[in-house]
C-alpha cells in the first residue's frame, strides 16, 4: 500500500513538473510571438535568448523551445552558432498570405454572413466609421481589422479552418502593422470596411463579396510596397 501511495505521489510531482514546463514554454512562445507580430521586434532584428529569458523571468530552456516553434511557423530564423533574427517580410510571403485570404475569406463570408449578429455588425461599422475621422492609434486599428476578419472566419464554425487562418492572420498582422503607417491607406482601409459592412447589412452578399475581394486586393498592393 505504501509503495502504491509513493508511486502516486511521484507521478503527481512529475505531472506537475511537466505541466509547469509546458506553461513556461507557452508563456515564452506567446511573449516572443506578440513582440514579433506587433513589430515591437522588427523584421531582420536580432533576438537574444538571454534577454527574453530575463525579461519574462524564466530559464533559457522554455525560451529555446518556444523559439524553435516560432521558427517552424516562419516567424523567426535560427542560424546555428550565429544567432536568431525575425524573419523578413518578403514579396513571396505577402503573395502567399493574400492568395490564401482571397481563396478562403470571400467564400466564408458568403456562407457565414447569415450568422453574423446585427448588433456586432453595427458596432464594427461604428468603430470603423469613427476611425476615419479621429486620430486613432494605428496599432489599435490593426487589432480592429484582425478582430473583424477573424470573427467572420469563426462564424463558419469550422475549427480546422480557424486554426489555419489563425496563423495566416498572425503573419498578416506583421504586414498590417508596417503598412498601416501609411495614413492614407489606413483611412481608405477603414472606408472599405464600412462599405463591406453596409453591403452585409443590406443583405447584398454578392456586393459584400465583391467589396471584400477589392479590399484584399488593395491591402495586398499596399503590402507589396514593403517588399520592393
C-alpha positions in Angstrom: 0.0 0.0 0.0 2.8 2.4 0.9 4.5 1.7 -2.4 1.3 2.5 -4.3 0.9 5.8 -2.5 4.5 6.6 -3.0 4.3 5.9 -6.7 1.2 8.1 -7.0 2.9 10.9 -5.1 5.9 10.7 -7.5 3.6 10.6 -10.5 1.8 13.7 -9.3 5.1 15.5 -8.8 6.3 14.6 -12.3 3.0 15.6 -13.9 3.1 18.9 -12.1 6.6 19.5 -13.3 5.7 18.7 -16.9 2.7 21.0 -16.7 4.8 23.8 -15.3 7.3 23.3 -18.1 4.6 23.5 -20.7 3.2 26.6 -19.1 6.6 28.3 -19.2 7.1 27.2 -22.8 3.7 28.7 -23.8 4.4 31.8 -21.8 7.7 32.3 -23.7 6.1 31.5 -27.0 3.3 34.0 -26.6 5.6 36.7 -25.3 8.0 36.4 -28.2 5.3 36.0 -30.8 3.4 39.1 -29.6 6.6 41.2 -30.0 7.1 39.8 -33.5 3.6 40.1 -34.9 3.2 43.6 -33.4 6.6 44.6 -34.8 8.0 45.5 -31.4 10.9 43.5 -32.8 11.2 44.4 -36.5 11.9 42.1 -39.4 15.6 41.4 -39.6 16.3 42.3 -36.0 18.2 40.0 -33.6 16.5 38.1 -30.8 18.5 37.2 -27.7 17.6 34.1 -25.7 19.2 35.6 -22.6 17.3 38.9 -22.9 14.0 37.2 -23.4 14.6 34.8 -20.5 15.5 37.7 -18.2 12.5 39.8 -19.4 10.0 37.0 -18.8 11.7 35.8 -15.7 12.3 32.2 -16.7 15.1 29.9 -17.7 16.5 29.7 -21.2 15.2 26.2 -21.9 11.5 27.1 -22.4 12.6 30.1 -24.4 14.7 28.0 -26.7 11.8 25.6 -27.2 9.4 28.5 -27.9 11.9 29.9 -30.5 12.1 26.5 -32.2 8.3 26.5 -32.5 8.3 30.1 -33.9 10.9 29.1 -36.5 8.7 26.2 -37.6 5.9 28.8 -38.0 8.2 31.0 -40.1 8.2 34.0 -37.7 11.9 33.8 -37.0 15.1 32.3 -38.5 17.6 30.4 -36.4 21.2 30.4 -37.7 23.2 27.7 -35.8 26.1 29.2 -33.9 25.4 32.6 -35.3 22.1 34.0 -33.9 18.4 34.4 -34.2 16.6 37.0 -36.3 13.0 37.9 -37.0 12.1 36.7 -40.5 11.8 39.3 -43.2 8.6 40.1 -44.9 9.3 39.0 -48.5 7.2 39.5 -51.6 6.7 35.7 -51.7 5.3 35.7 -48.1 2.9 38.6 -48.9 1.7 36.9 -52.1 1.2 33.6 -50.3 -0.7 35.1 -47.5 -3.1 37.1 -49.7 -3.5 34.2 -52.1 -4.9 32.1 -49.2 -7.0 35.0 -47.9 -8.5 35.6 -51.4 -9.4 31.9 -51.7 -10.9 31.5 -48.2 -12.4 34.7 -47.0 -14.9 35.6 -49.8 -16.3 32.0 -49.7 -16.6 32.0 -45.9 -18.3 35.4 -46.0 -20.8 34.3 -48.5 -21.6 31.2 -46.4 -21.4 32.7 -42.9 -22.9 36.2 -43.4 -26.3 35.0 -42.1 -24.6 34.0 -38.8 -23.2 37.5 -38.2 -25.1 39.2 -35.4 -26.7 42.5 -36.4 -25.5 44.3 -33.2 -22.0 43.2 -33.9 -22.1 44.4 -37.5 -23.4 47.8 -36.4 -20.8 48.1 -33.7 -18.0 47.3 -36.0 -19.3 49.7 -38.5 -19.4 52.4 -35.9 -15.8 51.7 -34.9 -14.5 51.8 -38.5 -16.6 54.9 -39.2 -15.2 56.7 -36.1 -11.7 55.7 -37.0 -12.0 57.5 -40.3 -12.4 60.8 -38.5 -10.4 60.5 -35.3 -6.7 60.2 -34.7 -6.7 56.6 -33.5 -3.6 54.7 -32.7 -2.7 52.6 -35.8 -2.0 49.5 -33.7 -5.5 49.6 -32.3 -6.8 49.8 -35.9 -4.7 46.8 -36.8 -6.3 44.9 -33.9 -9.7 46.0 -35.1 -9.1 44.8 -38.6 -7.9 41.4 -37.3 -10.9 41.2 -35.0 -13.3 41.8 -37.9 -11.8 39.3 -40.3 -11.3 36.6 -37.6 -14.9 36.9 -36.4 -16.1 36.2 -39.9 -13.9 33.1 -40.2 -15.0 31.9 -36.7 -18.7 32.3 -37.8 -18.1 29.4 -40.2 -17.9 27.1 -37.2 -15.0 25.2 -38.9 -12.3 24.6 -36.3 -9.8 23.3 -38.8 -10.2 26.5 -40.9 -10.0 28.6 -37.8 -6.6 27.1 -36.9 -5.3 27.6 -40.4 -6.4 31.2 -40.6 -5.1 32.0 -37.1 -1.5 31.6 -38.4 -2.3 33.5 -41.6 -3.7 36.4 -39.6 -0.7 36.4 -37.2 1.6 36.6 -40.2 -0.6 39.2 -41.8 -0.6 41.3 -38.7 3.1 42.0 -39.1 2.5 43.2 -42.6 -0.5 45.3 -41.5 1.4 47.0 -38.7 4.1 48.3 -41.0 1.8 49.1 -44.0 -0.7 50.9 -41.7 1.9 53.6 -41.1 0.7 54.8 -44.5 -2.0 57.1 -43.1 -3.7 57.5 -46.5 -4.0 53.7 -46.9 -5.2 53.4 -43.3 -8.2 55.7 -43.9 -9.0 54.0 -47.2 -9.0 50.6 -45.5 -11.4 51.9 -42.8 -13.7 53.2 -45.6 -13.5 49.8 -47.3 -14.6 48.0 -44.2 -17.6 50.4 -43.8 -18.7 49.7 -47.4 -18.3 46.0 -46.9 -20.4 46.1 -43.7 -23.0 48.2 -45.4 -23.4 45.5 -48.1 -23.8 42.8 -45.5 -26.4 44.9 -43.7 -28.3 45.4 -47.0 -28.3 41.6 -47.3 -26.5 42.0 -50.7 -24.0 39.2 -50.4 -22.8 39.5 -54.0 -21.8 43.1 -53.4 -20.3 42.2 -50.0 -18.1 39.5 -51.5 -17.0 42.0 -54.3 -16.1 44.6 -51.7 -14.1 42.1 -49.7 -12.2 41.0 -52.8 -11.4 44.6 -53.6 -10.3 45.3 -50.0 -8.0 42.3 -50.1 -6.6 43.3 -53.5 -5.9 46.8 -52.2 -4.3 45.5 -49.0 -2.1 43.2 -51.0 -1.0 46.1 -53.3 -0.2 48.2 -50.3 1.7 45.4 -48.6 3.8 44.7 -51.7 5.4 48.1 -51.3 7.2 46.7 -48.3 8.9 44.0 -50.2 10.2 46.2 -53.1 
